[in-house]
Amino acid sequence: MPRSGGERLLLVSTNYAPEQAGIGPYATQMAEHFAAARGAEVHVLAGMPHYPAWRVEAAYRGTWRAAEERAGVLIHRRRHSVPTRQTAARRALYEASILAHGLVAPPRLARPDAVLAQVPSLAGGVLAGRLARRYGVPYVPIVQDLMGAAAEQSGISGGGRAASAASAVERRMLRGATLVGIIHDTFRERVHALGVPEDRVRLVPNWSHVSGPVRPREKTRAGLGWPPDQTVLLHSGNMGLKQGLDVLVDTARHAPELRVVLMGDGSQRPRLTELAAGVPNVEFLPPAAPEDFPDVLAAADALVVTQRAAVLDMSVPSKLTSYFAAGRPVIASVAAEGGTAQEIRRSGAGRLVPPEDPAALAAAARALAADPRAADAIGTRGAGYARDHLSREAGLARVTALLDEALSLAGRPVRKERRDA
């Protein structure tokens, strides 16, 4: 590293390893795949690791710029603001600091063959588009979240005023792309409304980036202190505004026989901890270590995904792919019209309940607990769906096809991947 004479790629993704939640694992596995399978010289313009805690990891605090190599990928890190409390103004500062530092100090590299971006952040997409134009190469953003819709639907303070501004930036960022990848079909209409022609949009769903469980459930439950006769509902991942996690605390109050576990971190964790004070059947856990994560998921009786009622077409939680792989039934407290609900129906791996309805969520949990055989069958369908449709190989093949098509449209050579990678 660097390699001379071969393909050179630049990926712009604010989130990257060592982050274990959200889009960081997808950006990491994509970059490492390009380096290993294509023999490409891969550069990543990334931020400082901070998600989902919204605190910069200790090893990177005080660092202004850094360059590091991981698994054959050269990562160029740039410092940016990290808001501990989410408001539209703080989010704007976060984006502005990413953009400013990326413009002032772009990564030093020879001309790449293509520039890809993981969106969000908006600033990352703008930076990627600008760099692609500078070099005269294809620009390929992959839309993980729609930020204009997010500002409108997530409940962030000042979000209504920010939605139109974010959509305007999104429109400009996406219209200039060679091709646009979307992770779910529910994004298609809104991306088209932002001015991207239908013939430039490609579906590239996320994949299950974790393995299945390996340890016996009973052993993991015992280690976690979960009694064998208590029904455990587990929510894993970011504790942010759009998740609407108050419903889980209210569910615990409504059904004291259930154990409600919130595992992870995020801007709302302190408020949720305060809200759950005096509710003995609510438990907070730190994020599990990567090697333990699949087993902790599988130890629960049901895995829960929640979203505010207003969340429709701005995101599909990345946790779903891990949930399916764990082989446990999913209870989805989400809007019936959104992409998350579509995935639950398509997989047959869970139960849908109305969002922000603790009584309905508790009833679904009780029904699963009353019929363990049916619950196991639902979980098995999820594991099968992950295996058949959400494998890492299939997901990376779709991303590779997206890149190859963009290179072909630009008249640039397409490299064959090594079969042994």
C-alpha positions, 0 to 999 in steps of 0.5 A: 500500500499504495499499489502502483498500476492497479485500480484505485478507489476512494470511498467517503464514509464518515462512519467506519471501523472500529464502529460496530453499529449502523453503516460503519460495518457496511462501509468497512466490509465494502472497502476491504472487499474491494482491496482483497477481491479486486486487488485495488488500492482503496482509500477511505475518507472517514471521520473519527469513530463516535457512533452510536455513543455520539462520543469520540472514542478515547483513542482518537480524542484530541486527534486532528487528522490521522492516517491508518491502514486496516486490512489493506485499506488506507483510512484518512480520518478528519476531525469533526464536531460530535453533538451529544444532543441531537438538534437540527442546529447541532446536526448542521454543525456536525455536517458543516465540520465534516465538509469543511475539514474534508475540503481543507484537507482532502486525502492525498492520493493519485487519481482514483478510478471512481469515488463512492460514498455512503450517505449519510452524511450529507457532507460526505456525499457532497465531498465525494461528488466534488472529488469525483468532479475534480478527478473526472471519474464516476461518482456513486453514492449509496443511500443508507438514509434520506436526510431530508426525510429524516429531518422531517420524520425523526422528531429532532428539534428544529427538524421541520425547518431543516428538512427543506435545506437538507433535501436541497443539498440531497437533490444536488448531491444525488443528481450529479451521480453516475449511478445511485444505490439505494438499500430499499425500494421504499427509497426509490420514489423519494430519490426519483422526486429529488431529480434522479432519473429512474434508469440511474437508480439501483437496488443494493440492499444491506447484508447480514454483517454478523455470523449466526450464534454459536453458543447454547442459548441457555449458557448465554442467558445464564451469563447475562442473568436472565432467568429461564422462565422470564420472557426477554425482549431485547432492543440492540443498537442506536438509542436515538430519536427516530427509534421512539424507544419510550414505547419499550419503557412503557411496555415494561410498565404495562407488562411487569412479567416481561424483561425489557433489555436495551443494549447499546448507546446513543443520544437518548440513553441518558433520558431513557435511563431516567425515564426507566427509573423505578421500573425494575424490569428494564435493563440497560446493557453496553454494546456487546463485544463483536464476538459475543453479539450474535449469541446475546441476540439469540439468547433473547426470546424476541428482538424488538425494532421500534420507530416513531409513527412518523418514520416511513421512507427515510431509513431501514434499520441496519439491525434487522439483518443481524436480528434475522441472522440470530434466528429469534422472532422479531417484534416490529413496532413500526408504521405498516407502510414503511420499509421495515414493515415490508422486510418483516412481511417479506421474511415472515420473521416477526410480528408487526404491531402499531408504533408507539403502542405499548399494549400492542407490543406487550400482547405480541410478546405474550403471544410468542411466549405462550407458543414457544414452538411457533416462536422458534419457527418464526425465528428459523424463517428469519435465519433462512431469509438472512442465509438466502437473501442477505448473505455478505457474498450476495450483498457485496456482489451487488455493490460490485456490480454497481461499481462495475456498471458505473465504470463501464458507463464512464468508459473505464476498464472493469477489473475481474475479482479474484476467485480466491478472495 
